[in-house]
């Protein structure tokens, strides 16, 4: 079998093409491209089938697990694939570790060290109990995220572009320093003791719920990350599509009720907006999946499966309207 590898502009990427066995897989093709051009390791490659010029159809992405024969029409021995360089890649665990490490380190600096002495504030500093509890809450949250990254999450994609490390770190690190600066400032005015307890109580419940949601999502995938998109069920997933995002947002809402800073609420609004977009996209994917599952369940005795998988129009109203009323019932993972 001869495989011609071209760029989207039609330029031949591998001169002369590649000769592979008839039983070769897409993974074998990626390895062959890597051998010819060392910098194009498999995770950096995106291979698709060509589309007609001017077509609005999305190109078919080749799955590394499939045989090349699956993408050949008829009895042809020739295959043309379109190659795209995704750029330098890093693992998702590396990406998440560094983006969460920043807030975990930066926040305690503002609490423990005389940062404000170097920022032209020379007055005495009194540490309020809420500032100490906020430190514990904050550090627990990001330590939990790092532990989940290594021991809970199973990623469907092996890698992420290196540029995402800089973008995500800029987001998390800057907001971490922004919130820590105002929350630990000597002029910070604490909320009432009752408000603090209510806020942290909400936050702790949501942190625990968020962890359980991640366990449920983990069980949908095999250890190698395979499993595709599946409809999660149980616990809060019986109420909303993306319960993991819901609990993530409400735990920050609880944190802000307890601490009450402008910086914290800005972070909450930005994070909720991002997670809402992610959740809406995931809801559309799962709704499409539910429609496919319902069509497959054609036998009468399997009719009850509809309620288990299907998203009805009323669900759309519930899941789209509630975010606008109470900060987001949809829900920021990439990812997770």
N, C-alpha and C positions, 0 to 999 in steps of 0.2 A: 504494500500500500504506500502510495506517495502522498505526503501531506505538504501543501503549500501554505506558508505562513506569511501573511501580509499585514501591513498597518491599515488603519482606517482610511488613509489616503490612497491605498492600493500599492504602496511600495513594498517590495519583497523584504521581509525582515531577516529570514534565513535564506541566504543565496542558494539556489538550486533545489530548495525544498528538503524534505526529510523522508527517508525510506524506513518504514516501520512494518512490523509483522501484522498480519491480518487480525491477530488477537490482541493487538496493542490497546491500551486504555488511554484515557486523557492524561492520566498521571505519567504514563510512559512518554507521551508527547511532550509534556512539560519538562521532564528530565532530559529529553533529547535537545530541547531548546536551550536548557541550562548548560548542557555540555558544549554547545556551539557558541554560546555567549554567556560567560561566567556570571555577569552581574544580574542576569535575568533568572534568579532562583524561582522555584515554583510559586511561592507565596506572592511574588511580585508580578506574576502573569495573570492576565484576564483574557481568556480565549472565548470567542463567540463565533457563531455562524454568520456569513455575510448576508446583508439585506440589500434589496434593490435600492438604487439611488433615488432619493426623494421619498422613500417609504417612511411612514410614521410608526411602523411596527417596531417593538422593542426587540433587539437581537436576542437569539437564544444563547444563553451562557452555558458553556460546556462544563459538565460536572466531572471532577477528577476521578470519581469512582466508576464512571461509565466507560463502556467500550467505544472506540472510535467508530466501529461499525454501526452503532446506534444513530449516528449522525450522517450516515451515507444513504443516499436515495438509490434504489435499484441495485444493480450489480456492479456499479462503478468501483474502481480501485483508487480513485483520486478524491481527495478532500481538501477544501480550502477553508482555512480558519483565519479570523481577524484577531490580531494580537494587540493588546494594550499594556503598556508598562505602567503599573500602579505606583511605581516609585519605591523608595526604601520602606520596609515594613518592620513593625515590632509586634510582639505578642500582646494580646489584650491584658494579660496579667501584668506585664511590664507597664503598659499604659496606665492601668488603674492604680497600680502601686505608687507610681510617681505623682499622679494627680491627687491622691489621698494623703500621701506622705507630707506634702506641703502644709495643709491646714493643721495636721497633727503636730507639726513642729513649730509653726509660726505662732499659733494661738498661745501656747504656754510662755513664749518669750515675752509677750505683752503683760502676762500675769506675774511672772516671777522676777523679771529683770527690770531695772530702772530705765526703761525705754523713754519715759516721759521726761526724765531729767535731761535727755539729749534733744528733746523737742520743745525746749524753752519753757517747760512747766516745772517750777521749783518748789511748789507747795507740798504740804504733807499729804500722803496718800492713805486713805482708809479703805481697806478691802471689806466689802459687804458680803454677807453670806451668799447672796444670789450670784455674785461674781465667782465665788468658789464652786458653787453647784453648777454654774454654767460651764466652767472649765472641765469638771468631771463629765458632764453631759456631752460636751463637744468632743473631748478626747475619746470617750467611749464610742461615740458614733463613728468616727473615722477609723479607730482601731477595729471596730466591727466590720467596717467596709473592707479594710485590708484583709482581714481574716476570711471574709466571705469570698474575696477575689481568689484566694489560694485554695480554699477548702470547700466552698459551696458552689460557686458559679461554674456552669459548663457552657462554653462558648461555641456558637454555631460557626463562627468565622475564626480561622486560625490566627489571623494577624490584622493589624490596623496600620494605616499610613503613619510614618514617623512624624509627619507634620501635626497629627492629632495630639501628640504628646505635648508639644509647645502650646497649642491652642487650649487644650484642657487644663494644663498646668496654670496657664495665665488666668483662666476662669476661676479655678478653685483656690489658687494661692492668693490672688488679689482680693477675692471676697473674704477669704480667711483672715487676711491682715486687716481688711476694712472693718469687719465686724469686731475683731479682737481689739482694735485700737479704741473704738468708742465704748465697747462694753467694759473694758478694763481701765478706762480713763479716770483720773482722780476726781473729775467733776461729774461722774456718772451718778444719776439719781435712781435708786432702786425702786421697784414697784412694792406694793403691799405684800405682806407675808402670805396672805390668802391667795392673791393672784399668782405669786411665784409657785405655790404648791399646786394650784390648778394647772398652770402651764406645764410644769415639769411632769405632773401626773399624766396629762394627755400625751406629752412627748414620749415618756417611758413606755406607756401602753402601745403607742404606735411603733416605737423601735422594736419591741418584741414581736408585734404583729408583722412588721416588715421582714424580720428574720424568718418567720414562719412562711410568709409568702414566697421568699426566696427558696426555701426548702421544697415547697410544692412545685415551683418552676424547675428546680434542679431535677426532680423526679420525672419530668417530662422528657429528659434527654439521657442518652447513654453516656458513659464516661468519656467517650471520644468526642462528645458534642453533637452527635448525630441525633436525629429525631424530627427535624423540620419544625414547621409551625404546628403546634397543637393547642387545642382549646383547654386552658386550665380550668379546673373545677374544684370546689370545696372552699370552706372558710369564706373570706371576703370576695373570692372570685365568683361566688354565686350571686353577688350583688353588682359588682362592677367588672369591667373587662380587665383593667390593669390595677389590681389591688396593691401590687408592690409600689406603684407610683402614688396611689392614693395615700398609703401609710407613710411614704417618704415625705410627701407634702405636709401632711398633718403633724408629723413629728417636728417639722420646722415651724409650723404654726404654733405648736405647744411651746417650743423654745422661745419664740418671739413674744408670746403672751407672758412668759415668765421673766423675760429680760427687757423687752420693749425698747428697742433701738431702731432708728431710721435705717441704719445700715442693714440690720437683720431683716426688716420688712422688704427692703429693696431686693435683697437676695431671694427672699421667699417669692416675690412676684416674678422675678426673672426665671427662677428655677421652675415655678409652676407653669409658666408660659412654655418653656422648653419641653417639660414633661407632657403637657397637654398635646403638643404636636406629635410627640412620640406615640402617645397612647391612641390618638385618633388614627394614626397610620397603622398601628397594630390592630386596632378594632376593625379597620377595613379589611386587613389581611385575614383575620380570623372569621369575619363575617362571610368573606368569599369562601373560606375553607368550610364553614358550616353549610353553605349552600351546596357545595360539592358532596359533602357527606350525606346530606339529605337526599340528593338524587341517587346516591348509591344504595340508600336504604329503601329500596323499592318494594320489598315484600310487606304485606299488610301487618304481619306480627312484629315488624320492626318500626312501625309508625311512631311508637313512643320515643324513639331515639331523637325525634325532631326537637322535643323540648330540651333534650340534654345538650344538643349541639347548636341549635339555630339561634340566631340573633334576630329578634323581631323589630319592626319599626318602632314599637314603644320603647324598646331598649335604646334605640338611637336617641330618642327624645330625652330619656332619663340620663344617659351617659354624656350627652352633649350639653344639656341645659344645666345640670347640677354644678359643673365646674364654674359657670358664670356666676352662680349664686354663692358658693362657699369655697372658693379658692381652687377647686379642681377635684372632681371625683374620678378623673382619669389618671391623671397623673402625669423628676428627671429620672443605665444601666444602663450600656449601653447595652443599651446593651446591652448594657448587659443584654 
